[in-house]
Amino acid sequence: MSRVFYPVFLILLTTSCSQLSREEQLHDECDTTRKNGYLYMMPILQRHTTTGVSDTNVTYWVGNTELAYRKCISEAKKNEFNLRSN
């Protein structure tokens, strides 16, 4: 009985735990953070400025957002082979 149960158990285990690393999860978090940065902060920066020049605020925000996104993606790729801890 155990000879039949063990292979079936291994197959079920591998199919249910197909996402072993956190890379995909981190990619999703990076995309969500980037999307929210553009969705919520851009209108605020276009309306409210401390210097009166809204174009430079938007330009700096876009640059900082893209740099943070690239750093986030590179950190996600570093986690490709790190196992998830549930």
C-alpha positions in Angstrom: 0.0 0.0 0.0 2.8 2.4 0.8 4.4 1.8 -2.6 1.3 3.2 -4.3 0.7 6.0 -1.7 4.3 7.4 -1.8 4.4 8.3 -5.6 0.9 9.7 -5.5 1.8 11.8 -2.5 4.9 13.1 -4.3 3.0 14.0 -7.4 0.3 15.9 -5.4 3.0 17.6 -3.4 4.8 18.9 -6.4 1.7 20.1 -8.2 0.3 21.9 -5.2 3.6 23.6 -4.3 4.6 24.6 -7.8 5.7 28.0 -6.7 8.7 27.3 -4.6 10.4 30.7 -4.7 9.1 34.1 -3.8 10.2 35.6 -7.1 6.7 35.8 -8.6 5.2 37.2 -5.5 7.9 39.9 -5.3 7.3 40.8 -8.9 3.6 41.3 -8.2 4.4 43.5 -5.2 6.8 45.5 -7.3 4.2 46.0 -10.1 1.5 47.0 -7.5 3.8 49.5 -5.8 4.7 51.0 -9.2 1.1 51.2 -10.3 0.0 52.8 -7.1 2.8 55.3 -7.3 1.6 56.5 -10.6 -2.1 56.2 -9.9 -2.2 58.1 -6.6 0.9 60.3 -6.4 0.9 61.8 -9.9 -2.3 63.8 -9.5 -1.2 65.1 -6.1 2.2 66.2 -7.5 0.5 67.9 -10.4 -1.8 70.0 -8.2 0.3 70.7 -5.1 3.8 71.9 -5.2 6.0 73.8 -2.8 8.0 75.6 -5.4 5.2 76.3 -7.9 6.8 74.2 -10.6 4.8 71.0 -10.9 6.7 69.7 -14.0 9.9 69.1 -12.1 8.1 67.4 -9.2 6.5 65.0 -11.6 9.8 64.4 -13.4 11.6 63.6 -10.2 8.8 61.3 -9.0 8.8 59.3 -12.3 12.6 58.9 -12.1 12.6 57.8 -8.5 9.7 55.5 -9.1 11.4 53.8 -12.0 14.7 53.5 -10.1 12.8 51.9 -7.1 11.0 49.6 -9.5 14.3 48.4 -11.1 15.8 47.8 -7.7 12.7 45.9 -6.6 12.8 43.7 -9.7 16.5 42.9 -9.2 15.8 41.9 -5.6 13.0 39.7 -6.8 15.4 38.0 -9.3 17.9 37.4 -6.5 15.2 35.5 -4.7 14.6 33.1 -7.6 16.3 30.2 -5.8 15.3 31.1 -2.2 12.6 28.8 -1.0 9.3 30.2 0.3 8.6 30.0 4.0 4.8 29.7 4.5 
